[in-house]
Amino acid sequence: MCLGIIGIVLPLLPTTPFLLLAAACYLRGSERMYKWLIGHKWFGKYIKNYQEGRGIPLKVKVMAISFLWIMIGFSAMFIIDNFWIRIILLIIALGVSIHIITLKTYTGKEETNE
């Protein structure tokens, strides 16, 4: 879970997969920690919606992609000197962006079985 939280500010460390992995591990190993994570005021509803197949809100998608490209762009332009590592960073950012875009968008409307 700590890696997921650190991934909020580090561009190459993915937040969501680490939080989902933490939730899966807590589900199997610690019911108390799982309930804490699912009930967390910032992460809980996103993890729960993702686990239940509802997806993630459009606002979160836009924020995630924007922050991803800002951080990767900054790193590629000002921190990384190696051309090939810059290319790899941009390919990773493109892949993550495609993944986020293809995730189901949560609208908040509950589906009914009619």
Secondary structure, DSSP 8 states (H G I E B T S, - for coil): -HHHHHTTT-TTS-HHHHHHHHHHHHHHH-HHHHHHHHT-TTTHHHHHHHHTT--EEHHHHHHHHHHHHHHHHHIIIII---HHHHHHHHHHHHHHHHHHHHS-EE-S------
